[in-house]
Amino acid sequence: MSSTARSCFTVVVLALLVQLAPAAALAQQGPGWDWPDKAKNLKVLPSDTPKEKLRETMMVFTRSLGVRCPYCHVGEEGKPLSSFDFPSDKNPKKVIARDMMRMAGDVQGDLKKMHLQGTHRVAMGCQTCHHGRPVPATLVEELGWTYETSGIDSTMAAYQNLRTRFYGRNAYDFGDGSLMELGMNLSGKGKNDDAIRIMKLNVETNPTSSRAEEGLAEAYAAAGQKDQAVHAFQKALELDPKNRNAERRIHELEGSAK
């Protein structure tokens, strides 16, 4: 990582620090522990990073990813920080964190070279992608992975759990588009019954959305359930009288039923 990119990344990390760590994280420090005046085994941050900046940078990581010290370092959750082996590289996530820091620094450096329009530049840092989650996946990706490994029931439960935990926190897109995309993916794979369940969940969650009803209608149509599809398209048209696609699909389905 070049000194310029590293400097850019450090500035971005500090700029993202809007609030300090939660009280619980500070309480974990325990008696007799303080941030080191000279940190050991720094491989991305400058070796002479002051302890104040080191503390601020680590706090940004915990907040941006929604994790605590043991996520990357060798130590046990709930134990005093004096018992942690912070210089150790035995935790593989620490190596990943370094690679991510290098990547973010490189992207930030590239952004500065680009001739972008406007006077405001987007700052690239952990929060840009993670939004308080360890893995910066979209809602569709998260639910898709759950479906692949555990099936539709677990996927439905996972959605409710994620919505309960993250709704309103800018972590996932809980609009009608996410479940609609997931349902369409399942329909494309011939998983029609599961697609219908996902689309029904979307309608239940977004009862005033014409698009959600339209998605359910398409799932019914893909499953060969024309009457249910027509009814759902009619509902979509009631919610949005300007929904010309719903109007067209009703004519198509009613015409094919004759």
C-alpha positions in Angstrom: 0.0 0.0 0.0 1.5 3.4 -1.0 2.0 6.0 1.6 -0.5 8.2 -0.3 -3.2 5.6 -0.2 -2.4 4.7 3.4 -2.7 8.4 4.3 -6.0 8.6 2.4 -7.4 5.6 4.2 -6.3 6.9 7.6 -8.0 10.2 6.9 -11.2 8.5 5.8 -11.3 6.2 8.8 -11.0 9.1 11.2 -13.6 11.1 9.3 -16.0 8.3 9.7 -15.7 8.4 13.4 -18.9 10.2 14.4 -19.3 8.6 17.7 -16.9 6.7 20.0 -17.3 3.0 20.9 -20.3 1.9 23.0 -19.9 2.0 26.7 -19.8 -1.8 26.8 -16.7 -2.0 24.7 -14.9 0.6 26.8 -15.9 -1.3 30.0 -14.2 -4.4 28.6 -10.8 -2.7 28.8 -10.7 -3.5 32.5 -8.2 -2.2 35.1 -4.5 -2.0 34.3 -4.9 -1.8 30.5 -4.3 1.1 28.2 -3.7 1.6 24.5 0.0 1.1 23.8 2.3 4.1 23.2 3.9 2.1 20.4 1.8 -0.7 18.8 3.5 -3.9 17.7 3.1 -5.7 14.4 1.4 -2.9 12.5 1.5 -3.8 8.8 -0.9 -1.3 7.1 -1.1 1.6 9.5 2.1 3.5 10.0 4.4 1.9 12.6 4.5 5.2 14.5 0.7 5.6 14.7 -0.1 7.4 18.0 -2.2 5.5 20.4 -5.0 8.1 20.1 -5.3 7.5 16.4 -4.9 3.7 16.9 -7.8 3.8 19.4 -10.0 5.9 17.0 -9.3 3.6 14.1 -10.1 0.4 16.0 -13.3 2.0 17.3 -14.3 2.8 13.7 -13.8 -0.9 12.8 -16.0 -2.1 15.6 -18.7 0.3 14.8 -18.7 -0.1 11.0 -18.8 -3.9 11.2 -20.9 -4.2 14.3 -18.2 -6.4 16.0 -16.0 -6.4 19.0 -12.3 -7.0 19.6 -12.3 -10.8 19.5 -13.6 -10.7 15.9 -10.1 -10.0 14.6 -7.9 -10.4 17.6 -6.8 -13.3 19.8 -8.8 -13.0 23.0 -12.0 -14.2 24.6 -15.2 -12.2 24.6 -16.0 -10.7 28.1 -12.4 -11.0 29.3 -10.3 -7.9 30.1 -8.4 -6.5 27.2 -5.2 -7.0 29.2 -5.7 -10.8 28.5 -5.7 -10.3 24.7 -2.8 -10.9 22.4 -3.3 -8.0 20.1 0.0 -8.4 18.1 -0.8 -12.0 17.2 -1.8 -12.9 13.7 -3.4 -16.3 14.6 -6.9 -15.0 14.0 -7.3 -15.2 10.2 -9.8 -12.4 10.2 -7.0 -10.0 11.1 -5.3 -10.8 7.8 -8.6 -10.2 6.0 -9.0 -6.9 7.8 -5.5 -5.8 6.6 -6.4 -6.7 3.0 -9.6 -4.8 3.3 -7.8 -1.8 4.6 -5.4 -1.9 1.6 -8.3 -2.3 -0.8 -10.1 0.7 0.7 -7.0 2.8 0.6 -6.4 1.9 -3.1 -10.0 2.7 -4.0 -9.8 6.0 -2.1 -6.6 6.8 -4.0 -8.2 6.0 -7.3 -11.2 8.2 -6.6 -8.9 11.1 -6.1 -7.4 10.6 -9.5 -10.8 10.4 -11.3 -12.3 13.5 -12.9 -15.7 13.2 -11.3 -18.5 15.7 -11.7 -19.6 17.9 -8.9 -17.6 19.4 -6.0 -18.3 16.7 -3.4 -16.4 13.4 -3.3 -17.6 10.2 -1.7 -15.3 9.0 1.1 -14.4 5.3 0.8 -14.2 3.4 4.1 -15.5 0.4 6.0 -18.9 1.9 6.6 -19.4 2.5 2.9 -20.1 -1.2 2.3 -20.6 -2.8 5.8 -23.2 -0.5 7.4 -22.7 -2.2 10.8 -22.5 -5.8 9.5 -19.4 -8.1 9.4 -20.2 -9.3 5.8 -21.3 -6.5 3.4 -23.9 -8.6 1.6 -27.2 -7.4 0.3 -30.5 -8.7 1.7 -31.0 -10.7 -1.4 -27.6 -12.3 -1.1 -28.0 -13.1 2.6 -31.4 -14.7 2.1 -30.2 -16.5 -1.1 -27.4 -18.1 0.9 -29.8 -19.2 3.6 -32.1 -20.7 1.0 -29.2 -22.6 -0.6 -28.1 -24.2 2.7 -31.3 -24.4 4.7 -34.4 -24.1 2.6 -37.4 -21.9 2.4 -38.6 -22.1 6.0 -35.2 -20.9 7.3 -35.2 -18.2 4.7 -38.5 -16.9 5.8 -37.3 -16.9 9.4 -34.0 -15.3 8.5 -35.9 -12.4 6.8 -37.9 -11.7 9.9 -34.8 -11.9 12.2 -32.9 -9.5 10.0 -35.8 -7.1 9.7 -36.2 -7.1 13.5 -32.5 -6.5 14.1 -31.6 -4.1 11.3 -34.8 -2.3 10.1 -34.2 1.4 10.0 -30.4 1.1 10.4 -29.3 1.4 6.7 -27.9 -2.1 6.8 -30.2 -3.7 4.3 -32.8 -2.6 1.7 -36.1 -3.7 3.2 -38.1 -2.1 0.4 -40.4 -4.2 -1.8 -37.6 -4.7 -4.4 -35.4 -7.1 -2.4 -38.0 -9.8 -1.8 -39.3 -9.3 -5.3 -35.8 -10.0 -6.7 -35.4 -13.0 -4.5 -38.8 -14.4 -5.6 -37.9 -13.8 -9.2 -34.6 -15.7 -8.7 -36.5 -18.6 -7.3 -39.0 -18.6 -10.1 -36.2 -18.6 -12.6 -34.9 -21.8 -11.0 -38.3 -23.5 -11.1 -38.8 -23.2 -7.4 -42.3 -21.9 -7.9 -43.9 -22.8 -4.6 -41.1 -21.2 -2.7 -41.2 -18.1 -5.0 -44.9 -17.7 -4.2 -44.2 -17.8 -0.5 -41.5 -15.1 -0.8 -43.8 -13.0 -2.9 -46.7 -13.4 -0.4 -44.3 -12.3 2.4 -43.5 -9.2 0.3 -47.2 -8.4 -0.1 -47.7 -8.9 3.6 -44.8 -6.6 4.4 -45.7 -4.0 1.8 -49.5 -4.1 1.6 -49.8 -0.8 -0.3 -47.2 -1.8 -3.0 -48.5 -2.4 -6.5 -45.1 -3.8 -7.4 -45.3 -6.4 -4.6 -48.7 -7.6 -5.9 -47.3 -7.6 -9.4 -44.4 -9.8 -8.2 -46.8 -12.2 -6.6 -48.9 -12.3 -9.8 -45.9 -13.2 -11.9 -45.0 -16.0 -9.4 -48.5 -17.4 -9.7 -48.2 -17.1 -13.5 -44.9 -18.9 -13.6 -46.5 -21.7 -11.5 -49.4 -22.0 -14.0 -51.9 -20.7 -11.5 -53.7 -18.2 -13.9 -56.7 -17.4 -11.8 -54.6 -16.4 -8.8 -52.2 -14.5 -11.1 -55.1 -12.5 -12.6 -56.5 -11.7 -9.1 -53.1 -10.5 -8.0 -52.6 -8.3 -11.1 -56.0 -6.8 -10.5 -55.0 -6.0 -7.0 -51.8 -4.4 -8.3 -53.9 -2.3 -10.7 -56.2 -1.2 -7.9 -53.2 0.0 -5.9 -51.8 1.8 -8.9 -54.3 2.5 -11.8 -51.3 3.6 -13.9 -49.7 0.2 -13.8 -49.9 -0.6 -17.5 -47.9 -3.8 -17.2 -50.5 -5.3 -14.8 -53.3 -4.2 -17.1 -51.5 -5.9 -20.1 -50.8 -9.1 -18.2 -54.4 -9.4 -17.2 -55.5 -9.3 -20.8 -52.8 -11.8 -21.8 -53.8 -14.3 -19.0 -57.5 -13.9 -19.6 -57.0 -14.3 -23.3 -54.9 -17.5 -22.9 -57.6 -18.9 -20.6 -60.2 -18.8 -23.3 
